[in-house]
Amino acid sequence: MEKLDLCQSCTMPLDSEALKGTEKDGSKSNEYCMYCYQNGAFVHPDMTFFEMEGVLKTQMGKMNLPPGLVQKSLDTLPHLKRWKGDPHLL
């Protein structure tokens, strides 16, 4: 099975270069998507984990994704690089 790279902020699959965020030098990020990360910084740097949960539920709901897939993304969220060690999750 092929390893699937996920945005380390929101769980979006990074399966195309077009979805990848950008670093300060304009190169593509291998860790974050274009919606979370641009020009070497988070688009919403003050977003909390719980706000991200809400965004995920809303956006995935709009896409009519299966509830099991939505739950899998929500379960993965606290293990991502951006949220690991968040004091609100300890």
PAKOL-92607 format. One record per residue (C-alpha): residue in three letters; x, y, z; residue number from 1. Coordinates in Angstrom, 1 decimal, padded with zeros to 4 digits. Each point is the difference from the previous one (the first is absolute). Example, Ala and Ser with C-alpha at 12.3 -4.5 7.8 and 13.67 -1.06 7.14 Angstrom:
BEGIN
  res       x       y       z    n
  ALA   012.3  -004.5   007.8    1
  SER   001.4   003.4  -000.7    2
This chain:
BEGIN
  res       x       y       z    n
  MET   000.0   000.0   000.0    1
  GLU   001.3   003.4  -001.0    2
  LYS   000.7   002.5   002.8    3
  LEU  -002.4   002.9  -000.1    4
  ASP   001.5   003.4   001.1    5
  LEU  -002.5   002.1   001.9    6
  CYS   000.1   003.7   000.9    7
  GLN   001.4   000.1   003.5    8
  SER  -002.6   002.6   000.9    9
  CYS  -003.3  -001.1  -001.5   10
  THR   000.4  -003.6  -001.3   11
  MET  -000.5   001.0  -003.7   12
  PRO   001.7  -002.5  -002.2   13
  LEU   003.0   001.6  -001.7   14
  ASP  -000.3  -002.2  -003.1   15
  SER   000.8   002.8  -002.5   16
  GLU   002.5   002.8  -000.1   17
  ALA  -002.9   002.5  -000.6   18
  LEU  -001.4  -000.8   003.5   19
  LYS   003.3   000.6   001.8   20
  GLY   000.6   003.2   001.9   21
  THR   003.1   002.2  -000.6   22
  GLU   003.1   000.8   001.9   23
  LYS   001.5   003.6   000.3   24
  ASP   002.2  -000.7  -003.1   25
  GLY  -003.1  -001.1  -002.1   26
  SER   000.9  -003.7   000.1   27
  LYS  -002.8  -002.5   000.8   28
  SER  -000.5  -001.2   003.5   29
  ASN   000.0  -003.8   000.5   30
  GLU  -001.8   000.4   003.4   31
  TYR  -002.8   002.4  -000.5   32
  CYS  -002.8   000.8  -002.5   33
  MET  -000.6   003.2  -001.8   34
  TYR  -003.0   000.8   002.2   35
  CYS   002.0  -000.2   003.2   36
  TYR   003.4   001.2  -001.0   37
  GLN   001.2   002.8  -002.3   38
  ASN   003.3   001.8  -000.3   39
  GLY   001.6  -002.0   002.8   40
  ALA  -002.7   000.8   002.6   41
  PHE  -003.4  -001.3   001.1   42
  VAL  -002.9   001.9  -001.7   43
  HIS  -001.8   000.1   003.3   44
  PRO   002.8  -000.1   002.6   45
  ASP  -002.3   000.5   003.0   46
  MET  -002.4  -002.8  -001.0   47
  THR  -000.6  -002.4   002.9   48
  PHE  -000.2  -003.7  -000.3   49
  PHE  -003.8   000.1   000.8   50
  GLU  -000.5   002.6  -002.7   51
  MET   001.8  -002.3  -002.5   52
  GLU  -002.3  -002.8   001.1   53
  GLY  -003.0   002.2  -000.9   54
  VAL   001.5   000.9  -003.4   55
  LEU   000.6  -003.6  -000.8   56
  LYS  -003.5  -001.0   000.9   57
  THR  -001.5   002.9  -002.0   58
  GLN   002.2  -000.5  -003.1   59
  MET  -000.2  -003.8  -000.1   60
  GLY  -003.8   000.3   000.5   61
  LYS  -000.3   002.3  -003.0   62
  MET   001.8  -002.6  -002.0   63
  ASN  -002.5  -002.7   001.1   64
  LEU   002.8  -002.3   001.1   65
  PRO  -000.9  -003.2   001.8   66
  PRO  -000.3   000.5   003.8   67
  GLY   002.6  -002.6   000.6   68
  LEU   002.6   001.9  -002.0   69
  VAL  -000.9   003.2   001.8   70
  GLN   000.5  -001.7   003.4   71
  LYS   003.3  -001.5  -001.2   72
  SER   001.2   003.5  -000.8   73
  LEU  -001.1   001.3   003.3   74
  ASP   001.7  -002.9   001.8   75
  THR   003.2   000.7  -001.9   76
  LEU   000.0   003.8   000.7   77
  PRO   001.6  -000.1   003.5   78
  HIS   002.9  -002.1  -001.3   79
  LEU   001.0   002.5  -002.7   80
  LYS   003.2   002.1   000.3   81
  ARG  -001.9   003.3   000.5   82
  TRP  -002.0  -001.3   002.9   83
  LYS   002.3  -002.4   001.8   84
  GLY   000.8   001.3   003.4   85
  ASP  -002.8   002.5   000.0   86
  PRO  -000.6   000.6   003.7   87
  HIS  -003.8   000.0  -000.5   88
  LEU   000.2  -003.6  -001.2   89
  LEU   002.1  -001.4   002.9   90
